[in-house]
């Protein structure tokens, strides 16, 4: 009698091992799907689904004569449950609150970031098709798609985590998936100070800047903590103001009661229907906003944002990618020209000098620490250039025995916006009651 495929997966007298167990889970998964009503399962709780799956797997194991230890049966049930209701092998990783980034480099290589450092984890997908199916399930939940005609996509998970995926033919070694996670509870100002991201004086300055309606741009590289800081600063906006947020992928979690969240939209399969941040910006101006918060400024919408800041919507905020305050100013000039408006360097500097008040520079240090390395005031135009004043800076002093960078935040120059803070009531004058 020919040996059944399930028999060949037994691995001899012991249970299935390694890839054999993966193959067994795949076979059992298909058997379960053939016997279960997926529509009915969708109406059940996760615990109810687990109970039903456990009973079904037990029945199949006995019927097929599969040699599985109790722990292996639990592993199979959990794996199938994750496949049906979650994200397969990523579910266990997502359950770890210490992980901030998940980086999938093809089906066999998964890295995570903990405390700013990357490490490889012992998890994998069965094959590239399994990984692509998981990506499709993620993006499908938010109305996005990924296929050969549209092989790159941005999306988000139910908890707000940001997802980017790229598949063949652009990804040569298998589909790649990146997940940037955000905590269930946004970090507060006290949390950032406690973690050493900035000093109490710096946070008090930023609090006064927000409440006095300074226009603020947060600059930094990838993973520097720009969105986290933007979310934190937005909590200083008075609750009576109407706030409109504009994002490519909704990540901000503002706590105020009067918030309208807008999200851009990619083109459809025919390449039509795209709604960009610039389109949302122009519409937001017709929605009677007190403040506009832009998740990230990437292109020509920079001009619309700066004009909004200078025409009755003071106190607006946004983020952009740049490595220093000077680079941030230069990048803003470049992005303004991307709008198609032809302006000379002096006119560009004038727009920025009249619209922007504060640049907050966030950086991720080589040891993984995230720090606010500079708070710089934009004072206006001086000799055809944007005049700036650095108020606070982070000074590195050395490295300890564990390779951790040691430094401190220092007060560099006297703040020029103190009078603005006093007039607005955001800060009390010395000696005032």
N, C-alpha and C positions, 0 to 999 in steps of 0.2 A: 504494500500500500504506500502510495506517495506521501511523503512527509508534508504536512500543512505548513504554510509560511509562518504560522504562529508558533509551530514547533521549532522551526529553525531559529526563531528568535529567543529560545529558552537559554541558549548559551551553555548547553550541557546540563549537568546536574544542578548547577546553581541558577539563580535568577538572571535576567538580562542585565548587561553591563553597558555603560557608556552610550555609544551611538546605538547599540541594540535597544536600549531602553527608550531612546528617542524614537526609534522606528516603531517600537511597540506602542508608545503613546500615540503616534500618528495613526496606527491601525485602529487602536481602540477609539481614538477621537472620531474617525470616520464611522465606525460601528455605532457609536453613541449618536452621531448626527443622523444616521439612517433610522434610528429608533426613537428619537425624541422630537417633540413638537417645539421647534425653536420659538414660534410665535407665542405659545402658551408659557414657555420658560421666561420670556421677556416680562411677563406680568408678575413673576415671583420675586421674592427677595433673594439676596445672594445666599443666605443660609438655607432657604428652601430649595434653591437650585442645587446647592452642595449636597443636601440630603438625597435629592432625587438622583443626582449623578452617582453618588456613592452606591446607592441600591442598584443602579443600572450596571455600573462597573463590576460590582460583586457578582451580579447575574452572568455577565459576559465572561468574567474570569473563570467562574465555575463551569459554564457551558463549554468554553474552549479549552478547559484544562490547563490554564496558564499558571505557571509557577511564580507567584509573586508574594514576597514577604509583606506583612502589614504596613511597614513604612513605605515600601514601594507602591502599594496600592494607594496610600494617602498621597504620594507624590504624583501618581497618575491622575487621581481625582482633582487635585489642585491644579495640575497642568491643564486638564481639559476645561475646568471651570474658568481658568484665566483666559483660555482661548475663546470660550463662548461669551463670557461677560466682560473680559478685560483685554489686556494687551500682551497676552502670552508671557514669554520669559521676562518681559519688562515689569510685570506686576510686582514681583518681589523687590525689585530695585526701587520702584516708585514708592513702596511702603517704607523705605528707609528715609527718615526725615533729615539725616545728616548729608544726603546727596543733593547737590545743587545743580549739577549738569549730568546728562546721560548722552554719551556719544557712541553711536553704533556705526562701525566702519565695516559694513558687510555683515553677513549672517554669523560669522565666527568670531568677530572681534568687538567687544563692548568695553568701553572705558567709562568711568564715572569721576566726578570731581567732588572731593571732600576737603573742606577747609582750604580751598584754593589750590589743591594738589590733585593731579590726575593719577588714577590707578586702574589697572585692568581687573575686571571681575570674571568669575567663572560662570558665565551664562552665554547662551548662544541660541540662534534660530536654527531650525532644521535645515533650511536652504534659503536661497535668495527669494524664491516664490513665497515662502512663509513670511519673510521680512516685508516684502512688497504688499502682501495681503494685510499685514498689521498696519502698515502706513496708510493703505487705502481705507481701512476702517477708521483710523484716527481722523483723516482729513474729510471723510464722508460725513462725520458727525457735525461738522461746521459748514457743510455745503461746498467744500472744495473738492478738487479732483486731482489725481496724479496718474499719468499714463505716458506712453511714448510721445504723444503730441504735446503734452504739457508735463515734462519730467521734473520740474521744480515746483515746490509748494511751501507756503507758510500757513500754519494753522495753530490751534491751541487745544489743550486738553480741557476736561470739565473743570479742573481745579485752577484753570488760568495759565498753566504752564505753556510756554511758547515752544512751538515745534517747527523745525525746518527739515524737509526731506528732499532728496534728489536721487533719481533712479536711472537705469540704463535708458538711452545710450550715453548719457552724460557721465554717469558714475561707472567707471571701468571695472572696478573690483567688487561689484555688488552694490546694492542700494545703500545709501548713507542716511542716517537719521540723527538729528540733534534735538535734544529736549532741554530747554532752560527752565528750571523749576522756580516757583515762587512759594513762599511759605503760606500756610492757610491763614495766618494772622500777619498782616503787614508789619514790618519793623517800625517802631516809634522812634522819635528823636532821642529818648533816653536809651533805647537799645543801641543806636549807632554810637552814642557817646560812650556807653559801657563797653562796646567792642573796640574802642579806640579809633574809630573811623574819622572822628573829628573831636575838637575840644568843646567844652561847655560854652566858652566865649564865641566860638565859631557858630555854634547852633543858635545862640542868642542873637547874633548878628543876622543870620539867615531868617530867623523868626521875625525880626523887626523888618527885614527887607521885604518879606512876603506881605506882612500886614500893612506896610506903607506903600504897597502896590508898585514895588520895583519889578521891572521886567527881567526875568532870570533865565539864563541858558545853562544847562548842565552839560559839560563836555567830558569826554572820556573814551577809552577804547572798549572793545568787546569784553563783557564780563566785569567791567569796572564798578558796577553798582549804580549806574545812572538812573535806571527805572526805579530802583529801590529808594534812592534819594529823592527823586521827583515825587514819588508817592508820599514819602515822609513830609516833604515841604508843603505839599498840597493840603496837608492836615492843618496847617496854620492859617488857611484861608477862612475868613469868618463864615459861619454857617448860614448867614442870611444872603449870601451872594449866589448868583446863578453861574454854574461852571459847565463848560462844554469841553469834553475831551475828544481828541482826534487821534486815532491809532490805526496802524496797519493790521495789528493783531491785538485785540483788547487785553491789556495786562494790568492797567492801573486799577486800584481798589480804593477809590476815594470814600471817605467816611461822611462827607457832608450830605444833607438831605436833598439839596437841589442840584443834581448832577444829570446831565444828558450825555450819554456815551455814543460816539459815532465811530464806525469802523469802515475802512476802505474796502474795495471789492476788486478782485482780479478779473481779467476778461474771461468771457465764456469760451466754449469750445470753438466758436467761430471767430474768436479774437475781438469780440465786441462787449460792450457793457461795463468796461472798467471804470471804477470810481477811485480817483487818487486823493491823497491827502489835500492837495491844492483845491480840488473840487469841494471837499468837505469844509475846508477853511472858508471858502467864499460863501457857502451855504450857512455856516455857523455865524457869520457876521450878520445874517438876516434873522437870527434866532434870539436876539436881545441878550447876548452873553455879558456877564460882568467880567469874567475871565475865561481865557481859552488856554487849555493845556494840551500840548502836542507831544505825543509819545516819542516820536523821533522825526527830526527834520532831515530830509535826504536830498531834496532837489529844489526846484523852482518855487515850491511853497514857502521857502524861506522869506521871499519878498512879501508874500501875502501876510505871513506871520508878523514880520517887522512893521508893516504898514498898520496892521491891526493894533499892535502895541503902541503905535504913535498916534492913533486916531480914536481914542476913547475906550480902549480896552487894556489899560495899564494893569500890571499885576499878572500878566500872562507868563507862561513858562513852557519850556520845551527842552529836549535833549538833542545832541548831535555827536558824531564821532570825530574826535580830535585829540591830539596828545598834549596840548598845552593851551592856555588862554590865547596866546598869539596865533597858534594854529587854528583855533576856533574862529577867531575874527577873519582869518584868511579864507577859511572854509565857507563862512557865511557869504563873503564876497563872491566866491566861486559859484555857490548855489544860487545867488541872486541872478547871475548871468545865465544860469540854466533855465530861467523863466522866459528867456527870449528878449528881455529888456536890454537894450544897449546903453550902458552907462560907463562913464570914465571912472578911474580909481577914486577921484575926489568925491564924486557923487555917491559912489558905493559906500565910502567911508562916512559920508554925511548921513546916509540913511541909517547905518548901524549906530553911529555915535548919538543920534537923536532918539533912537528907539530902545536900545539895550542899556541896562543899568549894571547887571552883575553877571559874571561868569564864574561858575563853580566847577573846578577841575577835579574829576574823580579818576583814580588810577588803581590798578591792581599791581602790587609789588611783586618782584620775582619769587618771593616766598609764599605768595598766595594771599597776603593781607590786602584788604581793600581800604584805601585811605582817601580822604579829601585832601589833595596836595596843595590846593590854592583856592583862595577866594579873591577875585579881582573885580574892582569897580571899573566901569566904562564911564569916563567923564565927559566925553564929547569929542569934538574935532579940534585938533591943534596942529597947525602947519601941515594941513592936508592929510594928516594921519589921525587915527583913532587914539585918543589919549586914555591910558589906563593907570590904575593904582592898585597894586597888590596889597591887600590888607592882612591876610593870613597865609602862611605857607607851612608845609611839612618838611622838616629838616632831618635827613637820615644821619645817624651818628655812628653806626657800625652794625655788626652782626654778632649775635650771641653764639654759644657753643652748639646750639641746635640748628644753626643756619637761619634763624629768624632775625629779620631786620629790626634794629632798634632806632628810634627817632622820637621827635616830639613836634607838636604843632606850635608855631610861634606867631606872635603879633609882629608884623613887618612894618607897616606904615599906618598912620592915623587914617581912620575911615573918613571919607569926604561926604558921605550921605547921612551923617549923624543929624544934621539939621532937618533933613527930610523925615527922618525917623521921629524926631521930637515934634515936628509940626503935625504929623499924622496921628500922634498919640501912641505909636507902636513902641516908643521908648520914652522913659521919663527923663527929664533934664536933671542933671546932678543938683541935689538940694531941693528939688520939687517935692511937694507933699502929695 
